[in-house]
Amino acid sequence: MTISDTRPDAGDRAAARRPSRLFRNLPSKIAMLPLIFTAVVVFLGGTIWTVVYSFTKSGLLPRLSWAGLDQYERLWSSRKWIVSIENLAIYGFFSLIGTLVIGFTLAALLDRKIRGEAVFRSIFLYPFALSFIVTGLVWQWILNPELGLQNVVREMGWTGFSFDPLNNPDIVMFGLLIAGLWQGTGLIMCIMLAGLRGIDEDIWKAARVDGIGTVKTYIRVIIPMMRPVFVTSLVLIGAGIVKLYDLVVAQTSGGPGISSEVPAKYVMTAMFGGQNLGQGFAASTMMLVMVVIILIPWAYLEFGGKKHG
Amino acid sequence: MKLRIKLLSATAICAATTAGAVDLEVMHWWTSGGEANAVAKFAEAWTATGNTWVDGAIAGGGDTARPVMVSRIIGGDPPAAFQFNHGRQAEELIEAGLLLDLTDVAEAEGWADIVNPSSLLDACTVDGRIYCAPVNIHSWQWMWLSNAAYENAGLAVPTTWTEFAESAPALQEAGLTPLAMGGQSWQQNGAFGVMALALAGEEAWLSVNRDKNAETVMGPEYTRVFEAFGAAREFSDGLNVQDWNQATAAVINDTAGAQIMGDWAQGEFAMAGEVAGEDYSCLPGLGEVAILDTGGDAFYFPKQDDPEIEAGQKELAAMLLSPEVQVSFNSAKGSLPVRGDVDLTSVNECTQKGLDLLANGNIVPNGESFLAPDTISQLNDLMTEFWNTPAMTAAEVQEQYSDIIASAE
């Protein structure tokens, strides 16, 4: 009873002091306007526009002539799309595990206060300064059987050596993966290293006093403490996986055949090569759906869980 | 730095306008040696008129270049002129009213009388108005063979596809790749198109491409084509290249026996100093059915607000079809001129074969003028999968091919 009495009263008083919540901190809200505008119009508006037009027969130019679910039916009956999804799953799984493991291992090694740390750090981070197009071309040459690795090993005497992933449909995704890891692990290593440096020295001292081994300390104590760093890394790696496109274009252009196609490339080819915007929009909508399916449960666990706990 | 460039270009524009000349940015995808040499002829002729040619070359072929051009046109920053292939690629841009109507230029220059075959001008015409300037005739229907490769293997140079297929194992035993094939999907689908016209004949080919008759795809003529294409897959083992000119280079270096590629490949042979008939041979229609498909390149001119630029665009359009430019450009590119009334300066054996077929009317329009880019891109995907998946059978592909044709617009 008392509660229901005081509440409107408190509200009235608040209203008398501050006429509207809308005008609270007005300058900072004005400063936020461009960002709000960008978020609503560019991100949300663009997404809605794309989804709407994915139900149309848009060709080279967007047109509002409805096609129902035709574009989606065609998409899911296309072998190329199925292959693209499978490839992304393979690349995504190995890229995620590989980047985290290699990135953390390198960071842990550098964290052992070795000599010339700055040099190694620069060397490992350097590939990140290159674009995916350059990375793709470099690795295309390295993996080229006549010019690159295979040739070098053969000239050293192992004439039977054969390593030609880019021309073998079964393992071509691993050829892409090598280049992707080479490019991406450096950044993750740096983030991990920053995380490791943030760990209090006393933790290490305590572990030593308790007689816990170095490896065990890392796995049991340090890694759980670095959870926020791992989340950051995960988001960065995940974004890199979904937008995988330029590496494929530079290294294999989807070949041999369609064996290294990826969803983003499917979208680009449909929209611009095939002059079929509707089909490209349908494919990009499916990409969004896939991301959302993975993201929502994770975001719920990560951010929603804390409030309750 | 950026400011300086802006200032420089601003002064350049001022200087150009005061001189009464215009800068026209021309976008195209002619970047291989022979092609770049050919496009330089256009630039020279245009510069000679006192105007400026701003070269907007995009490497990577039409599939890479077209999206860039289209996005610039839709994005409101169109080039003054751009290259497309004849056919349905620009259809929607014309319908949306984004391209300049060239009908008055065409009438003044009498294009209707000089352009041969007239189907080239038809491909530029929408609702009786002309929107593009055809510059050359290209045909896919060629196979290029290295004479030295066959000599080294102790074989006679084949004169038909059947002979070629029979001699292929012997060539492989000699350590050579019988058929050079680039890894890009358009090359594999293109080669299939050549084999379809050559092995299934004109009637079946038109039925599939023009009338979109899916039953013909399942018929006996096309069955033969799918089987021949399936058998040809292993002929290309041992050569892994992407671009078409790298595949042509393998024929030029005599490490590969042959390549199925349009007549633009001849520009590469010419650049390498090879002589038709001595160093290399050519088989129009694979030596089976000598019919050429007549596609080619055309220039389109996006609408611009500036009347001065528009006048320049029309001047350029007229120049592209003028006799001198037609001769110098097509001689360099290895293509045939769109005018029936000019003689090429240096006609080699292969070009002569093409000119004879053209004069006799042994021609069909090209596949791109019948099929929408969407359909072509689906066929590209299918044929490249077939080419690279040894486990895929001809019958499976035939089925899927007929589905695509049945749903084509």
Interface residues (C-beta under 8 A of the other chain):
Chain A: G59 L60 L61 S78 R79 K80 N144 P145 D164 L166 N167 P169 S253 G254 G255 P256 G257 I258 S259 M268 T269 A270 M271 F272 G273 G274 Q275 N276 Q279
Chain B: D63 R66 P67 V70 S71 I74 Q89 E91 E92 L93 A96 G183 Q184 S185 N240 Q242 A372 P373 D374 I376 S377 Q378 D381 T384 E385 F386 W387 N388 T389
